Amino acid sequence: MPRIRTVKPEFWEDELLGVVPRDARLLFIATFNMADDEGILRWTPAYIKAQAFMYDDDLTIGDVGKLMQCLTDTGLVFPFIGGSARQQMAVVVNFRKHQRINRPQKSKLPPPSTGAWQVREMYARRDGWMCQLCGGEIPRRLVANDDHNLWVDHIRPVAAGGTDHPSNVRAVHQVCARSRQDCHDGEEFIPPAGLAGIEDSLNDSLNRSVNDSVNEPHANVNPEPFMDTDGEISSLNHSLTEGKGREQGREGKGTPPTPRQSSASPTVSQTGERAIEDRMTDAFLERYARGNAYNKRQVRKVIAETLANGTTSSELWQALERLGFLSKPVSAGTLQFAFSELRQTQNPSNVIALASGQPLPGTDTNLAGWGAVAASLADYDTATEDSA
């Protein structure tokens, strides 16, 4: 059932939303109404068309699907398949940051599983990569000391009836999550001794992120979202997609302690995602490893070499899907076979051309293409008026 929601004034000044089509901005506002009090909503083009664009005959279900993809590309919405019925659902990532829920009702929709690393990273971005227990920064890349790595903590433990719904989940250090389990009810949380050396872990994570961005130009190219059980999104480091992790005090959860200062390291804008070859390797193996003798190291090596040769991530993923579907080994030779087949059957009319000239500053190539989508919809309106 749709709910009454609010739109903040800064919504209209947001630079990220400014580069997406107007219909996509309207759809994002519509998600506030369609989402329940946890920020979860059904996410199928037919449903969204019927709810948000029921009177717009000029928008087809395919057009609505492109607008939905735009919101997932920008990281505003996290798509996933959940529940025993395997429904296509989505989470408005920073829903509780932008909506004040006075009398929240229990969600009847299934939440994304916190067992998936993509879901954990989504919550980390929502919480600004800040531990919601000790207030310290969480490394964006995996570090040698596993105590310092990302984990998700349930505010109300699962054993006590807690769920995986967004309002009951927060990003924490692994050692903080274990320490919190040992605390008694009402006892003040004390940062554990296992946090010693966190500054070194943060520096290591930061240095590897910077090295990846310098040595691998393709690292910022995001593949199409993998709409699978665990789900994955590509995101930008932005105020709407990466919360400050301090808004939860208004929801009655308490304000985390003031973050401890890390060592004097330069501030670098990061997406929080792992290297693209790692993400593509994991997604490929999760989908096709069962029944096939794929070697993770070999698959990753081929993916990294192919991306280094200038192949776009979306084209590479299509080729990998072709090999996985046919249960063929992943090698340079089999990829050439897959690329050849894809290019023979490729239909140019299905390709969304990027806008002419260079991409807008601060946007990636995914966002640059949405200007063409908006233009195509405008051309459709003009043609309809002329025919009338």
C-alpha positions, 0 to 999 in steps of 0.5 A: 500500500502506498504511503505518505512520504516527504522530499527534502529540498536538497533533492533538487540540488543533487548533482547525481540526480541532475544527470539522470533523465527527469523520468528517472528522478520522478521514479526515484520519488515514486519509490518513496511512496511504493516502499514500505517502512523498511524501504523495500518494494517490489521491483519489476517493470510491469509493477512499476509501470502500473504504479508510477506511470499508469497514465503515461501511454508513451512509456512502454514497460521496456522504457520503465525498465531502463529508468529502473536500471538507471537508479540501480546504476547510480546506487540509489536502489539496490535490487535483489531476489528474495523470499521463497517465491524468489520475488524481484525486490529492491531496497531504497538504500538511504531510505531511513536517512531521507524519511522520518518514520513516526510509527513504523510498521513491520515489513511483509516483504523479504529483506536481502540476505546479509550473508551476501558480501554485496548486501554487507557493502551496501549497508556499509555505504549507507552507514558511511563506512563507519562502525556503528558501535565504536564509531571508527572507520571500516576498511573499504578493502579486505585487510590481513587482520580479519578483526578490522574487516566489515561485518553487519550487526543485528540491533535486535539479535536474531535469536531474540526475534530480530530480522535482516530488515534494513532498520535492524542492521548496521555496519560494524567491525567484525571484532566489535560485533563479537564484543557486542555479543558479550555485553549484557543488556544495558551495559555500555559498549567498550571498544575492544582491544582487537581494534589495536592497529586499525590505523595500519589496516585503514592505510593498507586498504587505502593504499591498495585502493589508490594503486588499483585506481592508478594501475588499472584504468578500468577499475571504475568501469562498472558492469551491468548489475547482476540481478541474482539471488545476492544481487549487486549494484554499481555505485558512486561516492555521493551524499545520497548513496553514502550516508554519514551514519549518524542519522540513526539516532533519530530512529531511537537507536542511539548515537554512536560514539565520536569516531576515533581519528585515524592516522594522517592519510590523504582523503581519497574519494572511493566507491567502496567496491572491490576490484572489478575483476574480483567482483566479476569472478565471484559473480561468475562462479556463484552462477556457473561454478556448480557442475563445472570445474572452474579454477577461480585463479584462472578465471580471475586472471583471464578477466583481468587480462581482458579488461586490461586490453580495453574490453568493456566490462559489460561486453566481457560479462556477456561473453562470460555468461555465454561461456558459463551457459555452455559450460565451456572453460574460461580462457583467452581462446574461448572468450574470442569464440564468445565475442565472435558469436555475440558480435554476429548476433548483436542488434545495434538498435538495442544499444544505448549510445553515449552522449556526444563528447566527453562524459559529464565531470564526476559521472561514469560512462553508465550515467553518460548514456542516460542522456541519450535515453532521455533524448529518445523519449523526447523524440518519441513525444515529438513524433507522436505530436506530429502524427496527431 
